[in-house]
Amino acid sequence: MKNDDDIPFSYAVKVGRISANPVEVTISADAEERSGLAKLWSVLEVKALSATFTVQRWKRDGVRLRGRVTADIVQACVVTLDPVAAHIDEPVEVVFVPEGSKLARPVVATESGEMLLDPEGPDAPEIFTGDTIDAGVVAAEHVALAIDPYSRRADVAFSGHIESTDEDDKKPSPFAVLKDWKKD
């Protein structure tokens, strides 16, 4: 993962300091980071964001982050634009391997060039460069993926607005263009 100044929430974990024993890491976003995440996610407000990860070695040179991320956000209702509060609580499990690792093999393709993917299988490892991974970015990505893109207040429903009638939806006859045709 790359460490960039545009990332509003970041927590670097030094890979070289991770021993064989799992280490628990708890992180939370401060007010400035929550404001940056609200802009990034196009929500009205991020009230809270925290994550608890167990960081441990994975195989020889990989790192596994496993834990939970929680967030409280406020979005705009897609019907009324009123604020809608949402609570997000997501499990997280990500494996990182260094660039050039044998464990980061590309997906195997068949002779015809098709890729065989198991949707229920484990995700491919993430690749990192340098000696750090960013646990803050992992937490932010998992929250972003869990945000409801069409949030709506519980007491609001769409009305029965109809834009067309059955007559408008009827398929035109292919001979309709010939009705105005006249022989000279």
N, C-alpha and C positions, 0 to 999 in steps of 0.2 A: 504494500500500500504506500502511496506517496504522501508525504506530509506537506501540505500546502497552506498558505496563509488564508485562502478562501474558505477553508473548512472551519465552521463555527464551533465545533465541539471535537476536541482532540485529547487523547490520553495515550502517550507513547509507552509501550512496553518493550524493554530491552530483551531481546531474544537470548543473548549470551548469559544473562543472569538467571534464566529459568533452569532450575535443577530438576532432578527426577521426581521430586516431591511436588505435588500440586500446590499452587499458591492462589489464595482468594483475593480478588481485586474488586473493590466497590468504588464506583465513580458516579458523580452527579453533576449536572450542568448548573452553572451559576446564572445570574440574571442576564448578563451580556451574551452568554452562549445561547441561552433560551431565546433571546430576541433574534439572534442570527439564524437559529434553526427555524423560527416562525417565518422569517422572510424566505428562507430556502424552501420550505415546504408549502408556502402560500397559505398559511393558516393565520387566524387572528392572534392567537397567543399560545405559547408553550408554557404551561404553569409549572410543570415538573418533568424532569427526565433523570432517571437513575438506572444503573445496571450493576449487577453482581456477576462476576465471571470467575470461574476456576480456570487458571492458566496452567498448562502442563505440557511437557514434552510429548511429541507424537512421533512414533517410530524413531528414526535416528536423528534427523535434522529438522523435523517439523514441530509445530506448536499448535495445540488445540485450545480454543476458547469455548467454554461451555457455561451456560448460565441463563439469566433472565434479564430482560429489559422492560421497564415500566415507564409510562409517560401519561401525563394529563394535559390535554390540548383543548383549545376552543377553536371551532371552525364556524364558517358561515353556512346557514341552512340554504340548500339549493333552491328552495321554494320561496322563502320569505326573507332571506339574508340575515335573519336573527342569529345571535350566537348560539352554538350548540356545543356542549361540553362532551368530551369523549375520554375514556380511560383505555389505555393500551397496555397489555401485559403479554409479552411474547417470549417464548423460549428461544435460545440462541445456541447454535453449535456450528463453529467454523474451524476448519483446519487450514493452517498456513504452512507453506513450504518455501524454501529459498529459491530464488531464480536459478535455473539450471539443475534443479534437483531431479533425480530419476523418478521421484514420487509424483511429479507434476507431468506425467505423460499425457500427450494429447489423446483425444477420444479416438478409438480404433475404428477405422472405416472398413466396410466390406469391399470385395473386389469391384463392385459396381459403383463405389464411391459413396454409398449411403452410410450414415453414422448410426450406430445402434446405441440408443439411450434408454436407460431404465428410469422412468419417472418416479418410481418408488425407491430407487437406489440412493446411495449417499451422494452428496454434491461433490464435485471435483474440488481439490484443494485450491485455495487462493494462493497466489504467488506474491511474495514480498521481496523487496530489494533492500540492501543494507542490513542493519542489525536491529531494526525496530519494527513492530507492528502497531497499528493504531486501534486500540480498543474503543475509543470514543467514536471513531468513524463506523465501526462495526455496530455499535449500539444505535447510532443515528440512522444507519441504513435499515436496520430491522424495524425501527419505529416508522420510518418513512414508508416502508412497504405495507405496514399494517393500517395506515391512515385510510379511512373511508373516503373515496373520492366524491361520493354523493351523499354527504351527511344531511340529515333532515330531522327537524324537531319531531318528537313522537306524536304530537297532536295535529300535525299538518298532513294533509293528503292532497294529491293532485285532483283538480276538478275534472269533470267530464267534458272537457273542451274537445269539439270535433272540428277539424279543419276542412274536411271534405265530406261529400255525401256519397251515397251508393251510386248515384248517377255519374258523379265525377270519377269514381273508381272503376266504372264499367269499361271493358276493353273496347276500343273503337274497331269498327268493321274495316277490313282491308280495302273494301270497295267504296268507302266513304269519300275518298278523294276523287272518285269518278263521277259523283253526283252532279257536280257543277261543270262537267266537261260537255261541251256542245260540238256537234259537227258543223263545219262551215259549209 
